[in-house]
Amino acid sequence: MSANYQAHGSAIIDEGAEIGEGTRIWHFAHVCSGARIGERCSFGQNTMVAPGVTIGSNVKVQNNVSIYTGTVVEDDVFLGPSCVLTNVTNPRSQVKRQSLYEQTLIRRGATVGANATIVCGVVIGRYAFIAAGAVVARDIPDYGFVMGVPGRLHGWMSRHGHRLINPDEEGILTCPESGYRYQVRDQVLRCLDLDEEAPLPPGLAEGERSYDEFKGGTSP
């Protein structure tokens, strides 16, 4: 366990938990033995990380989120306030299924909005965006924008979190904030200007304009 993380005095860090450098853990959080957490993460008030959970680096977990055994969270994921993750599809108090926990994989850069529910056994693709309150019970593709109950695909979101609309004559979609171009090929959206596994360059890693400004249709 790294000694270079910060935990509030009310947080419980069990012996055997692994926590990376620069991670911050706030009030009343609980990190269980066997949990593995990367560097520069943030865990809000009343969060819980169960045994066996693996969490990458630069992950932001907002208040009141429990991450149960069977969950794998890659780098740069955002888990919004009070979103729900599960690990048994058909839970019954009378039937023990601790050996049957199902895996949920939340891939790099994905966002799960406030109060959304992720039913276990699914893969949330890279940079997918799950809207607040949605219920997800199936795999979501990279950059997929999902909303509603049940959650349905409603288009694509850029790596910077903007709807990708109005393709040009070549089918290219442009993010209004970064200027990065995207294109659907064989029903898969890919960024043409930056590999999905590459970090954002420093000049594009900090927002300078509000979402409402971009909704007005202005370009970078």
C-alpha positions as CSV (number, residue, x, y, z in Angstrom):
1,M,0.0,0.0,0.0
2,S,1.4,3.4,-0.9
3,A,1.8,5.8,2.0
4,N,1.4,8.8,-0.4
5,Y,-2.4,8.9,-0.5
6,Q,-4.8,11.0,1.7
7,A,-7.7,9.6,3.7
8,H,-10.1,11.5,6.0
9,G,-10.0,10.5,9.6
10,S,-13.5,9.0,9.4
11,A,-12.6,6.8,6.4
12,I,-11.9,3.1,7.0
13,I,-9.0,1.6,5.0
14,D,-8.7,-2.2,5.7
15,E,-5.4,-3.9,5.9
16,G,-4.5,-5.5,2.6
17,A,-6.1,-2.7,0.4
18,E,-3.8,-1.3,-2.3
19,I,-4.1,2.4,-2.9
20,G,-2.0,4.4,-5.4
21,E,-0.1,7.6,-4.9
22,G,-2.0,10.8,-4.9
23,T,-5.4,9.2,-4.3
24,R,-7.8,11.1,-2.0
25,I,-10.5,9.3,0.1
26,W,-13.1,11.4,1.9
27,H,-15.5,11.2,4.8
28,F,-17.0,7.8,5.9
29,A,-15.6,5.9,2.9
30,H,-14.6,2.3,3.2
31,V,-11.9,0.5,1.2
32,C,-12.0,-3.2,1.9
33,S,-9.1,-5.6,2.0
34,G,-8.2,-6.9,-1.4
35,A,-9.4,-3.8,-3.3
36,R,-6.8,-2.3,-5.7
37,I,-7.0,1.4,-6.5
38,G,-4.7,3.3,-8.8
39,E,-3.1,6.7,-8.6
40,R,-4.7,10.1,-8.5
41,C,-8.2,8.9,-7.8
42,S,-10.9,10.6,-5.8
43,F,-13.5,8.9,-3.6
44,G,-16.3,11.1,-2.2
45,Q,-18.2,10.8,1.0
46,N,-19.9,7.5,1.9
47,T,-18.3,5.5,-0.9
48,M,-17.4,1.8,-0.6
49,V,-14.9,-0.4,-2.6
50,A,-15.4,-4.1,-2.0
51,P,-12.8,-6.9,-1.9
52,G,-11.4,-7.9,-5.2
53,V,-12.4,-4.7,-7.0
54,T,-9.8,-3.3,-9.4
55,I,-9.9,0.5,-10.1
56,G,-7.5,2.2,-12.5
57,S,-5.9,5.7,-12.2
58,N,-7.5,9.1,-12.3
59,V,-10.9,7.7,-11.5
60,K,-13.5,10.0,-9.8
61,V,-16.1,8.4,-7.6
62,Q,-18.7,10.8,-6.3
63,N,-20.7,10.6,-3.1
64,N,-22.8,7.5,-2.1
65,V,-21.4,5.0,-4.6
66,S,-20.7,1.4,-3.7
67,I,-18.4,-0.6,-6.0
68,Y,-19.0,-4.3,-5.5
69,T,-16.9,-7.4,-6.0
70,G,-16.8,-8.3,-9.7
71,T,-16.4,-4.7,-10.9
72,V,-13.4,-3.6,-12.9
73,V,-13.0,0.1,-13.5
74,E,-10.4,1.3,-16.0
75,D,-8.5,4.6,-16.0
76,D,-10.2,8.0,-16.2
77,V,-13.7,6.8,-15.4
78,F,-16.3,9.1,-13.8
79,L,-18.9,7.6,-11.5
80,G,-21.6,10.2,-10.7
81,P,-23.3,10.7,-7.3
82,S,-25.4,7.8,-6.1
83,C,-25.0,5.7,-9.2
84,V,-25.6,2.0,-8.6
85,L,-23.5,-1.0,-9.5
86,T,-24.6,-4.6,-8.9
87,N,-23.0,-8.0,-9.0
88,V,-25.8,-10.6,-9.1
89,T,-28.6,-10.5,-11.7
90,N,-31.1,-12.4,-9.7
91,P,-30.4,-11.8,-6.0
92,R,-32.3,-13.6,-3.3
93,S,-31.6,-13.4,0.4
94,Q,-32.3,-17.1,0.8
95,V,-29.9,-18.2,-2.0
96,K,-26.1,-17.7,-1.4
97,R,-24.4,-16.6,-4.6
98,Q,-21.1,-15.2,-3.4
99,S,-19.2,-17.6,-5.7
100,L,-21.2,-16.5,-8.7
101,Y,-20.6,-12.7,-8.7
102,E,-20.8,-11.4,-12.3
103,Q,-18.2,-9.1,-13.8
104,T,-19.0,-5.6,-14.9
105,L,-16.3,-3.8,-16.9
106,I,-16.3,0.0,-17.2
107,R,-13.7,0.9,-19.7
108,R,-11.4,3.8,-20.0
109,G,-12.9,7.3,-19.9
110,A,-16.5,6.3,-19.5
111,T,-19.0,8.4,-17.5
112,V,-21.9,7.0,-15.4
113,G,-24.3,9.8,-14.5
114,A,-25.9,10.5,-11.2
115,N,-28.5,7.9,-10.0
116,A,-27.9,5.7,-13.1
117,T,-28.0,1.9,-12.5
118,I,-25.7,-0.6,-14.1
119,V,-27.1,-4.1,-14.1
120,C,-24.1,-6.5,-13.7
121,G,-22.5,-8.6,-16.4
122,V,-22.1,-5.8,-19.0
123,V,-19.3,-3.9,-20.6
124,I,-19.4,-0.1,-20.7
125,G,-17.3,1.0,-23.7
126,R,-14.5,3.5,-23.7
127,Y,-15.7,7.1,-23.4
128,A,-19.4,5.9,-23.3
129,F,-21.7,8.4,-21.6
130,I,-24.6,7.1,-19.4
131,A,-27.1,9.8,-18.7
132,A,-28.4,10.5,-15.2
133,G,-31.0,8.1,-14.1
134,A,-30.6,5.6,-16.9
135,V,-30.8,1.9,-16.4
136,V,-28.2,-0.1,-18.3
137,A,-28.7,-3.9,-18.8
138,R,-26.7,-4.5,-22.0
139,D,-23.2,-3.8,-23.4
140,I,-22.6,-0.2,-24.5
141,P,-20.2,0.6,-27.4
142,D,-17.3,3.0,-27.2
143,Y,-18.5,6.6,-27.2
144,G,-22.1,5.5,-26.9
145,F,-24.6,7.9,-25.4
146,V,-27.3,6.1,-23.4
147,M,-30.3,7.5,-21.7
148,G,-33.7,6.3,-20.5
149,V,-35.3,3.3,-18.7
150,P,-34.4,0.9,-20.1
151,G,-31.3,2.6,-21.4
152,R,-31.1,2.9,-25.1
153,L,-28.4,4.2,-27.5
154,H,-29.2,7.8,-28.5
155,G,-26.1,8.6,-30.5
156,W,-22.5,9.4,-29.8
157,M,-20.5,11.5,-27.3
158,S,-17.0,12.9,-27.9
159,R,-14.1,12.3,-25.6
160,H,-14.8,15.7,-24.2
161,G,-18.5,14.9,-23.4
162,H,-20.3,16.6,-26.3
163,R,-23.0,15.2,-28.6
164,L,-21.6,14.3,-32.0
165,I,-24.1,15.4,-34.6
166,N,-24.3,16.8,-38.1
167,P,-21.8,14.7,-40.0
168,D,-20.2,16.2,-43.1
169,E,-20.4,14.6,-46.6
170,E,-17.8,12.1,-45.6
171,G,-19.6,11.1,-42.4
172,I,-17.1,12.9,-40.2
173,L,-18.4,14.2,-36.8
174,T,-16.4,17.0,-35.1
175,C,-16.3,17.7,-31.3
176,P,-17.1,21.4,-30.8
177,E,-14.6,21.7,-27.9
178,S,-11.5,19.8,-29.0
179,G,-11.9,19.9,-32.8
180,Y,-11.2,16.2,-32.9
181,R,-12.8,14.3,-35.7
182,Y,-14.8,11.1,-35.3
183,Q,-16.2,8.6,-37.8
184,V,-18.4,5.5,-37.7
185,R,-16.8,2.5,-39.5
186,D,-18.5,-0.9,-39.4
187,Q,-20.9,0.4,-36.7
188,V,-17.9,1.4,-34.5
189,L,-17.1,5.0,-33.7
190,R,-13.4,5.9,-33.7
191,C,-11.5,9.2,-33.2
192,L,-9.4,10.0,-36.2
193,D,-7.0,12.3,-34.4
194,L,-6.1,10.6,-31.2
195,D,-5.9,7.0,-30.2
196,E,-8.4,5.8,-27.6
197,E,-5.7,4.7,-25.3
198,A,-3.6,7.9,-25.6
199,P,-3.9,10.6,-22.9
200,L,-5.2,14.0,-23.7
201,P,-2.5,16.5,-24.5
202,P,-2.2,19.1,-21.7
203,G,-3.8,21.9,-23.6
204,L,-7.0,19.9,-24.0
205,A,-7.2,18.4,-20.5
206,E,-8.7,21.4,-18.8
207,G,-12.0,22.9,-19.7
208,E,-12.2,26.6,-20.4
209,R,-15.8,27.1,-21.5
210,S,-19.1,25.9,-20.1
211,Y,-21.3,23.3,-21.7
212,D,-24.0,25.9,-22.3
213,E,-21.6,27.9,-24.4
214,F,-21.1,24.9,-26.7
215,K,-24.8,24.3,-26.9
216,G,-25.1,27.6,-28.6
217,G,-23.3,26.1,-31.6
218,T,-20.1,28.0,-31.5
219,S,-16.9,26.3,-32.5
220,P,-13.5,26.1,-30.8
